[in-house]
Amino acid sequence: MTPEMLIGSITLFVLSIFLGVELITKVPAMLHTPLMSGANAISGISVVGALLGANVAYDGGQTVVSGILAFVALVLAMINVVGGFAVTNRMLNMIAGKKRGA
Amino acid sequence: MFEDWVSFGYLLSAVLFVIGLKKLGHPRTAPKGNQYGMMGMGVAVITTIIDMHLMPGGIVGWTIIGAGILIGSIIGYIMAVKVEMTGMPEMVALFNGFGGAASALVALSETWKWIETTSPEAGLETTVTVVAAGLSALVGWMTLTGSLLAMYKLKGGIEVFGKWIRTPTWGPAWLNPVKGLLFISVLALIYLSIEDPTNTDYLWAIIGISCVLGIILVLPIGGADMPVVVSLLNSLSGIAAAFTGFIINNSVLIVAGSLVGASGLILTVIMCKAMNRQLIDVLFKSFGGSEKQELTRTKVGSDADEVAMMADGAQKIIIVPGYGMAVSQCQHQVKEFADLMADKFDTEIKYAIHPVAGRMPGHMNVLLAEANVPYEQLIEMDEINSEFSECDMAIVIGANDTCNPAARTGEGPLAGMPIIDADQARTVVIIKRSLSVGYAGVDNDLFYEDKTMMLFGDGKAMMTDLNNAIKEL
């Protein structure tokens, strides 16, 4: 890792935090839970890291432990992602779907 | 050359996340927002798989990766589809815990691989990896244990060998310095492991302390504050993903993680405001439970027939649902009552929704929507409060603090909380199991007014009785 890469990462980190703060302003109470649930599904993005980690499972045997850890992470992250989006979808259908239908 | 395309895929996915989060905040665009989020995740996963395929050596663990994706997707989907509407907050808490654990496990897996396959030397890379791994472990494991405890708190208890054990709420004042001490000790351990990166004892200690921290952070917090805590934990799991991104040097993890972290924190603050609470108070001051008022008054209960007689010929009835409706699952009986009244007397029925009624924001909307109550009849507090003075009857089902006039006096725990003006109605019917105080521990004057009729009992049983009584009119 070079200092340039680290600075790049920190820049991304700081700017994304500011963007995240600005993104959410006024949210009606009815949408608090779906928004929380949707954001929660997005935080399952560590699935990307788990995929990269799980790929090395057969890589020589030295890294078996780390492969197993990555596999468990992959399963948990996928539950978070798929379950999170599905549950958000259900909530939104209950709230917003009825509004359109009526 | 190819690296650039991978970065481009991650950029696209980050843009989709931003649009998704933005759209999720508005009622009209929320379903679209969720779809953008899904697309963003899809793009990120596909980009990663292509990236791995094109890496020197390609994908060596196809079966492992395929199995992991498949198992996780199936479990997640089944859990999401099977869960009852009332169990949603618990489910979100559980998923959130899994997300935090996933980030922490990826960090652990990378650290492990790094210790075993390289001989770390002091330098920038070592420092960054150790610090990021330590912080990711702190936040991730804390999120896991905190979320699991939050889930059982939302459920109210846990069944062990057939015995129901209530989830305790316990938080003496000395617990706060302990939290601070544990937090500082984790930071100290991270600092120590920069000097000695291969010492796994530090790693285990960090993980252990973080797990304890998650538990003692959530333990003192009362049940009704749980949505705020779950939202905060959600923010933390985003931050954990961002720290993990620093370890594996992955831009999309950093961007998506910090986006969720920041927007989740803002959402937490918004939720606190709706409950007229300060985030700091929620986290560090035990609330309710200890200083509950003693009841010194009594009120004679009414019965369903009496209430039905009062409801006879009513022109306008406003229903005020609360947590009690969720517990007794009586939304279908409530809807039946509304239909009966509309058929028999052409009564106008509306529902007054307090922003924090129930166990999560939007709880009442979801339950009533499940019973097919038309959306236009659900009115938010600010809009409906002026209508109570012209309504014949307000029916409060399992709500207490949200319509307690004590909030207007400016004293006590409820001071300043916006309430539903149910006391302005000509007659007030309150369905509740007893006169006991609500979550805030304040006695409710509304119960003792002459125009108030108390129906003591379970929401479902009482609504069924009431419906039968209306049919017999």
Chai-1 contact restraints between the chains, C-beta under 6 A:
chainA,res_idxA,chainB,res_idxB,connection_type,confidence,min_distance_angstrom,max_distance_angstrom,comment,restraint_id
A,M1,B,E125,contact,1.0,0.0,6.0,A-B,restraint_1
A,L6,B,V128,contact,1.0,0.0,6.0,A-B,restraint_2
A,S9,B,F246,contact,1.0,0.0,6.0,A-B,restraint_3
A,S9,B,I254,contact,1.0,0.0,6.0,A-B,restraint_4
A,L12,B,S251,contact,1.0,0.0,6.0,A-B,restraint_5
A,L12,B,I254,contact,1.0,0.0,6.0,A-B,restraint_6
A,L12,B,V255,contact,1.0,0.0,6.0,A-B,restraint_7
A,F13,B,I254,contact,1.0,0.0,6.0,A-B,restraint_8
A,F13,B,S258,contact,1.0,0.0,6.0,A-B,restraint_9
A,S16,B,V255,contact,1.0,0.0,6.0,A-B,restraint_10
A,S16,B,S258,contact,1.0,0.0,6.0,A-B,restraint_11
A,S16,B,L259,contact,1.0,0.0,6.0,A-B,restraint_12
A,I17,B,S258,contact,1.0,0.0,6.0,A-B,restraint_13
A,I17,B,A262,contact,1.0,0.0,6.0,A-B,restraint_14
A,G20,B,L259,contact,1.0,0.0,6.0,A-B,restraint_15
A,G20,B,A262,contact,1.0,0.0,6.0,A-B,restraint_16
A,G20,B,S263,contact,1.0,0.0,6.0,A-B,restraint_17
A,V21,B,A262,contact,1.0,0.0,6.0,A-B,restraint_18
A,V21,B,I266,contact,1.0,0.0,6.0,A-B,restraint_19
A,L23,B,L21,contact,1.0,0.0,6.0,A-B,restraint_20
A,L23,B,K22,contact,1.0,0.0,6.0,A-B,restraint_21
A,L23,B,S263,contact,1.0,0.0,6.0,A-B,restraint_22
A,I24,B,G25,contact,1.0,0.0,6.0,A-B,restraint_23
A,I24,B,S263,contact,1.0,0.0,6.0,A-B,restraint_24
A,I24,B,I266,contact,1.0,0.0,6.0,A-B,restraint_25
A,I24,B,L267,contact,1.0,0.0,6.0,A-B,restraint_26
A,V27,B,G25,contact,1.0,0.0,6.0,A-B,restraint_27
A,V27,B,I270,contact,1.0,0.0,6.0,A-B,restraint_28
A,A29,B,A274,contact,1.0,0.0,6.0,A-B,restraint_29
A,A29,B,P355,contact,1.0,0.0,6.0,A-B,restraint_30
A,A29,B,P361,contact,1.0,0.0,6.0,A-B,restraint_31
A,M30,B,G362,contact,1.0,0.0,6.0,A-B,restraint_32
A,M30,B,N365,contact,1.0,0.0,6.0,A-B,restraint_33
A,L31,B,A30,contact,1.0,0.0,6.0,A-B,restraint_34
A,H32,B,M271,contact,1.0,0.0,6.0,A-B,restraint_35
A,H32,B,P361,contact,1.0,0.0,6.0,A-B,restraint_36
A,T33,B,M360,contact,1.0,0.0,6.0,A-B,restraint_37
A,T33,B,P361,contact,1.0,0.0,6.0,A-B,restraint_38
A,T33,B,G362,contact,1.0,0.0,6.0,A-B,restraint_39
A,L35,B,L24,contact,1.0,0.0,6.0,A-B,restraint_40
A,M36,B,S231,contact,1.0,0.0,6.0,A-B,restraint_41
A,M36,B,N234,contact,1.0,0.0,6.0,A-B,restraint_42
A,S37,B,V92,contact,1.0,0.0,6.0,A-B,restraint_43
A,G38,B,L24,contact,1.0,0.0,6.0,A-B,restraint_44
A,G38,B,N34,contact,1.0,0.0,6.0,A-B,restraint_45
A,G38,B,G37,contact,1.0,0.0,6.0,A-B,restraint_46
A,A39,B,V260,contact,1.0,0.0,6.0,A-B,restraint_47
A,A39,B,S263,contact,1.0,0.0,6.0,A-B,restraint_48
A,A39,B,G264,contact,1.0,0.0,6.0,A-B,restraint_49
A,N40,B,F95,contact,1.0,0.0,6.0,A-B,restraint_50
A,N40,B,N96,contact,1.0,0.0,6.0,A-B,restraint_51
A,N40,B,N234,contact,1.0,0.0,6.0,A-B,restraint_52
A,I42,B,F17,contact,1.0,0.0,6.0,A-B,restraint_53
A,I42,B,G37,contact,1.0,0.0,6.0,A-B,restraint_54
A,I42,B,A256,contact,1.0,0.0,6.0,A-B,restraint_55
A,I42,B,V260,contact,1.0,0.0,6.0,A-B,restraint_56
A,S43,B,G99,contact,1.0,0.0,6.0,A-B,restraint_57
A,S43,B,S237,contact,1.0,0.0,6.0,A-B,restraint_58
A,S43,B,G238,contact,1.0,0.0,6.0,A-B,restraint_59
A,S43,B,A241,contact,1.0,0.0,6.0,A-B,restraint_60
A,S43,B,V260,contact,1.0,0.0,6.0,A-B,restraint_61
A,G44,B,G99,contact,1.0,0.0,6.0,A-B,restraint_62
A,I45,B,A241,contact,1.0,0.0,6.0,A-B,restraint_63
A,I45,B,L253,contact,1.0,0.0,6.0,A-B,restraint_64
A,I45,B,A256,contact,1.0,0.0,6.0,A-B,restraint_65
A,S46,B,A102,contact,1.0,0.0,6.0,A-B,restraint_66
A,S46,B,S103,contact,1.0,0.0,6.0,A-B,restraint_67
A,S46,B,V106,contact,1.0,0.0,6.0,A-B,restraint_68
A,S46,B,A241,contact,1.0,0.0,6.0,A-B,restraint_69
A,S46,B,T244,contact,1.0,0.0,6.0,A-B,restraint_70
A,V48,B,A44,contact,1.0,0.0,6.0,A-B,restraint_71
A,V48,B,T48,contact,1.0,0.0,6.0,A-B,restraint_72
A,G49,B,V106,contact,1.0,0.0,6.0,A-B,restraint_73
A,G49,B,T244,contact,1.0,0.0,6.0,A-B,restraint_74
A,G49,B,I248,contact,1.0,0.0,6.0,A-B,restraint_75
A,G49,B,L253,contact,1.0,0.0,6.0,A-B,restraint_76
A,A50,B,V106,contact,1.0,0.0,6.0,A-B,restraint_77
A,L51,B,T48,contact,1.0,0.0,6.0,A-B,restraint_78
A,G53,B,V106,contact,1.0,0.0,6.0,A-B,restraint_79
A,G53,B,S109,contact,1.0,0.0,6.0,A-B,restraint_80
A,A54,B,G61,contact,1.0,0.0,6.0,A-B,restraint_81
A,A54,B,I64,contact,1.0,0.0,6.0,A-B,restraint_82
A,A54,B,I65,contact,1.0,0.0,6.0,A-B,restraint_83
A,A54,B,G68,contact,1.0,0.0,6.0,A-B,restraint_84
A,N55,B,M52,contact,1.0,0.0,6.0,A-B,restraint_85
A,N55,B,I59,contact,1.0,0.0,6.0,A-B,restraint_86
A,N55,B,G61,contact,1.0,0.0,6.0,A-B,restraint_87
A,A57,B,G61,contact,1.0,0.0,6.0,A-B,restraint_88
A,A57,B,I64,contact,1.0,0.0,6.0,A-B,restraint_89
A,Y58,B,V60,contact,1.0,0.0,6.0,A-B,restraint_90
A,Y58,B,G61,contact,1.0,0.0,6.0,A-B,restraint_91
A,Q62,B,E116,contact,1.0,0.0,6.0,A-B,restraint_92
A,Q62,B,T117,contact,1.0,0.0,6.0,A-B,restraint_93
A,T63,B,K113,contact,1.0,0.0,6.0,A-B,restraint_94
A,V65,B,W112,contact,1.0,0.0,6.0,A-B,restraint_95
A,S66,B,S109,contact,1.0,0.0,6.0,A-B,restraint_96
A,S66,B,W112,contact,1.0,0.0,6.0,A-B,restraint_97
A,S66,B,K113,contact,1.0,0.0,6.0,A-B,restraint_98
A,L69,B,L105,contact,1.0,0.0,6.0,A-B,restraint_99
A,L69,B,L108,contact,1.0,0.0,6.0,A-B,restraint_100
A,L69,B,S109,contact,1.0,0.0,6.0,A-B,restraint_101
A,A70,B,S109,contact,1.0,0.0,6.0,A-B,restraint_102
A,F71,B,I64,contact,1.0,0.0,6.0,A-B,restraint_103
A,F71,B,G68,contact,1.0,0.0,6.0,A-B,restraint_104
A,V72,B,L105,contact,1.0,0.0,6.0,A-B,restraint_105
A,A73,B,A102,contact,1.0,0.0,6.0,A-B,restraint_106
A,A73,B,L105,contact,1.0,0.0,6.0,A-B,restraint_107
A,A73,B,V106,contact,1.0,0.0,6.0,A-B,restraint_108
A,L74,B,G68,contact,1.0,0.0,6.0,A-B,restraint_109
A,V75,B,G68,contact,1.0,0.0,6.0,A-B,restraint_110
A,V75,B,I71,contact,1.0,0.0,6.0,A-B,restraint_111
A,V75,B,G72,contact,1.0,0.0,6.0,A-B,restraint_112
A,L76,B,F98,contact,1.0,0.0,6.0,A-B,restraint_113
A,L76,B,A101,contact,1.0,0.0,6.0,A-B,restraint_114
A,L76,B,A102,contact,1.0,0.0,6.0,A-B,restraint_115
A,A77,B,A102,contact,1.0,0.0,6.0,A-B,restraint_116
A,M78,B,I69,contact,1.0,0.0,6.0,A-B,restraint_117
A,M78,B,G72,contact,1.0,0.0,6.0,A-B,restraint_118
A,M78,B,S73,contact,1.0,0.0,6.0,A-B,restraint_119
A,I79,B,G72,contact,1.0,0.0,6.0,A-B,restraint_120
A,I79,B,I75,contact,1.0,0.0,6.0,A-B,restraint_121
A,I79,B,G76,contact,1.0,0.0,6.0,A-B,restraint_122
A,I79,B,F98,contact,1.0,0.0,6.0,A-B,restraint_123
A,N80,B,F95,contact,1.0,0.0,6.0,A-B,restraint_124
A,N80,B,F98,contact,1.0,0.0,6.0,A-B,restraint_125
A,N80,B,G99,contact,1.0,0.0,6.0,A-B,restraint_126
A,V81,B,M41,contact,1.0,0.0,6.0,A-B,restraint_127
A,V82,B,S73,contact,1.0,0.0,6.0,A-B,restraint_128
A,V82,B,G76,contact,1.0,0.0,6.0,A-B,restraint_129
A,V82,B,Y77,contact,1.0,0.0,6.0,A-B,restraint_130
A,G83,B,G76,contact,1.0,0.0,6.0,A-B,restraint_131
A,G83,B,M79,contact,1.0,0.0,6.0,A-B,restraint_132
A,G83,B,A80,contact,1.0,0.0,6.0,A-B,restraint_133
A,G83,B,F95,contact,1.0,0.0,6.0,A-B,restraint_134
A,G84,B,F95,contact,1.0,0.0,6.0,A-B,restraint_135
A,F85,B,M38,contact,1.0,0.0,6.0,A-B,restraint_136
A,A86,B,Y77,contact,1.0,0.0,6.0,A-B,restraint_137
A,A86,B,A80,contact,1.0,0.0,6.0,A-B,restraint_138
A,V87,B,A80,contact,1.0,0.0,6.0,A-B,restraint_139
A,V87,B,M91,contact,1.0,0.0,6.0,A-B,restraint_140
A,T88,B,N34,contact,1.0,0.0,6.0,A-B,restraint_141
A,N89,B,N34,contact,1.0,0.0,6.0,A-B,restraint_142
A,L92,B,A30,contact,1.0,0.0,6.0,A-B,restraint_143
A,L92,B,P31,contact,1.0,0.0,6.0,A-B,restraint_144
A,L92,B,N34,contact,1.0,0.0,6.0,A-B,restraint_145
A,M94,B,V366,contact,1.0,0.0,6.0,A-B,restraint_146
A,M94,B,A369,contact,1.0,0.0,6.0,A-B,restraint_147
A,I95,B,N365,contact,1.0,0.0,6.0,A-B,restraint_148
A,A96,B,A30,contact,1.0,0.0,6.0,A-B,restraint_149
A,A96,B,P31,contact,1.0,0.0,6.0,A-B,restraint_150
A,K98,B,A369,contact,1.0,0.0,6.0,A-B,restraint_151
A,K98,B,Y375,contact,1.0,0.0,6.0,A-B,restraint_152
A,K99,B,Y375,contact,1.0,0.0,6.0,A-B,restraint_153
A,A102,B,P374,contact,1.0,0.0,6.0,A-B,restraint_154
A,A102,B,Y375,contact,1.0,0.0,6.0,A-B,restraint_155
